[in-house]
Amino acid sequence: MNGGAEWSGPPIAVVGIGADGWSGLGEAAREAVSDAEVVFGSARQLELIPQDVAVARREWPSPLVPALPGLFADHTGQQIGVLASGDPMFYGIGVTLARLLGADHLRVFPQASSASLACARLGWALAETPVVSAVGRPVETVLPELADRRRVLVLSADEHTPGRLVELLRDNGFGESMLTVLEQLGGPRERVVRERAAGWELAAGDPLNIVGIDCVADPKHLRATRVPGLADELFGGDGQLTKSEVRAMTLAALAPAPGELLWDVGGGSGSVAIEWCRTHPSCRAVTFERLEHRRRQIADNAAALGVPHLGVRGEILTDIGKSTESTPPDAIFIGGGLTQDGVLETCWSHLRQGGRLVVNAVTAESEALLLSWAAAHGGELRKFQIYRAEALGKFTTWRPQLPVAQWAVVKGGSV
């Protein structure tokens, strides 16, 4: 069942319901639920339907998504209703069902989302407030959104999410930020609590909550923005690292766009793949690294910098078939292992037409390969060297870093 091709039943009513329950629904939404033969939802949502509404109630199984095709196939021909929290198309079941069954097979009745209600209480501009979901995701995914004087909303997984956010803010230089936890928004048990992260001592509250963060950054803490070129000190590892200045130029050549997939070959500390993912929440990356201790370090760095979804694999020639990504990469970066037989050929063959390949080289042998491939496939060759100031006695001198040759090419086109 995919995209509605196999669904032959009547349109499924997907009804958003808030903490105010049945009384908060409009007439059309109530009729959609009442007319259903079976209604699916969480236990909490199903309890909001009055007992005198004669419909069969079915609680969602767990895990939910793998069970959906069989679940709906068992009820083909029946009038189905689905309950969702607030707006079903805002991080809700409506999005999943639209992908599974096709939008034409749904009738969606949205309520105000938790983000809309939170911004209404806080007086924040909804269109200017980023929303991060911590439901089914590590709270570290919030990190790339944090910036001084910025306001962020976080959808909580449960009553423990606010406490985890407090620890995250304290550990990453945002301890003076103000947190507002809004529970049971729109319902009779609505409750709002507010406190700085540094002084947070509040006990866990209601599991149905959303958190507003008014960010205050510690100016002494290293800045970590979405702009590539993060400080080298933010990456742990054994020193196998694309340095910040070269990394910024490498990401510029890779040119990430929302939703794109990168392969990072010879991951080292994972810095290029991590910065690729940080440019936009929908950017994805898989890094290939042959040494196990470096693979562990890449995973640790990815979590610490807010992109725990980064995929980590072994050596590319042996692990290339283990990627869970079914689509070819939009871009490939080779930062290590270039002279190994077959690496460049394998990367080129898997890169999609119109995709970008960027290769950095620091040895004469690697440079020779770049010259040969550039002669055959075009693209742009450049070479740069970074100097950093260092103390020399009482004076300052410029210490050169290794020069880096770079080849950037578009498969089937030009840079």
ABEGO torsion letter per residue (X at the ends): XBGGAABABBBBBBBBBBAAEAAABBAAAAAAAAABABBBEBAAAAAABBAABBBBBBBBBOBAAAAAAAAAAAABGBBBBBBBBEBAABGBAAAAAAAAAEAAABBBBBBBBAAAAAAAAAGBBAAABBBBBABGBBAAAAAAABBBGBBBBBBBABAAAAAAAAAAAAAAGAAABBBBBBBGBGBAABBBBBBBAAABABBBBBABBBBBBBBBBBAABBBBBABBGBBAAABBEAGBBBBAAAAAAAAAAAGBBBGBBBBBBGAEAGAAAAAAAAABAABBBBBBBABAAAAAAAAAAAAAAGBAABBBBBBAAAAAAABABABBBABBBBABGAABBGAAAAAAAABBBGBBBBBBBABAAAAAAAAAAAAAAEEBBBBBBBBBBBBBEABBBBBBBBBBBBBBBBBGBBX
